[in-house]
Amino acid sequence: MPTQKEMCIKHGAIPYPCHDNDLMNIAKETIGQLPINGLRRSASAGHCGWSIWCGAEQPTDNTHFFSELPASNIQRSLAEAYRFLALPPGYRFLIAGAYTKVWFDAALLENNSTINSANGRKQP
């Protein structure tokens, strides 16, 4: 399995590490479903910018979809997603068994109307 740095090199991205004590949004109730989805917005005070959820349901800004947890939790609960955490803001990933897709989505950096914090709050 590639390291976080190798994953960045593979996708032409400069590593932007997420530290274990940084907060991220994780949809705990969805863990165990496929696919595993992740998107990274710009970091903010203590939050690395990642939102990660599992399954086909898309997060909306009027649900209590995410819990804000330290990034170290992903090593235990979603280990297969850990290798993507150094991808910089603007990146997304999708893992569905052996299928993996990584792409840059500039809208994540431009559009503040998408969820960026726990409990469905919008980023200011």
N, C-alpha and C positions, 0 to 999 in steps of 0.2 A: 504494500500500500504506500503511495507516495506521501512524503512529508508535506507540511504546510508550505514550505519554501519551494519544493519541487512542483507543487500544484500551481503556485503563482508563476513560476518560470514556464511551465507548460502552457499557460494561458496568456503569457506576455504581460503579466501584471507585476508591479513592484509590491513586495510584501508589506502589509500594513497589519502587524500582529494585534491580536486581541489577547489581553492579559487575563489570567485566571480569575482575578477579582473584579474585572469589568463586568457590568451588567449586560444582559441580552434578553430579548423577549423569546420565551419558549412556550409553545402551546402544549403543556404537560398532558392534558387529557387526550391528545391525538397520538402520543408516542406509541409506536407499534404498528401504525398504519403506513401504507405506501401510497404515493411517493413521499420522500422527505424533501421539503422545500426550504430554501433559505434565501434571504435577500438582505443586503447591507446598505443602509443609509449612512449619512455622515455621523460621526461620533459626536456625543454631547456629554456633558459633565458626568463621568463615571459610567457611561453607557457606550458600548463599542459599536452600536449601530445595527447589529444583527437581529433579525427576527426569523425564527425557525419553527416550522409546523409540519405536521405529517398528514397525509390523506388528501383527498380531492377537494375538500371544503376550503374555500378561499377566505382569508380573514377580512372582516369588514370593520368599519370605524364605529359601529354601534353595538359591538359585542364585547364580552369579557373573555376574549379568545386567548390572550397571552398572560403569562406570569413573568415578572421581571426577576431573573435569577442570575447568579454569578456564572460566568462563562465556564468555569471549572465543572459545572454540572453536566455539560454536554459530553465530557469524556466518559461518564458513567451511563447516561441515559440515551445518547445518540452518538456513539463512538464513530460510526461511519461518516458523520458530518464534520468531525473534528478537523480533518485534513483541509477543509475549505476555509477555516477561520482567519487565515492571513490574507485572503483576497481583500482588496481595498473596497471602500464605499463605491457603490454603483454596480456591484456584481451580484449575480443570482446563481443558485445551483439547484439541481433536481436530481435525486437519487431514487431509482426504481429498480431494486435488485441489482443486476449486472449493468444496467443502463445508467449512465451518468451524463448530465449536460451542465455546462458552465457557460455563462454569457454575461456580457456587460449590458446594462440597461441604464442609459443616461437619464431616463425619466425618474429614477430613484434619487438622483441628485437635484432635479429640477422641481419635482412635484411634492409639495409638503402635505398634500391631502391624504396620503396613504399612511397607514398606521406606522408609528415609530416608537411607541412606548407601551408599557403594560396596560392592561385593562381597556384597550381600545381607544386610548386618548390619541388625538392628533398631535403631530409635532407642531409647535408654534411657528 
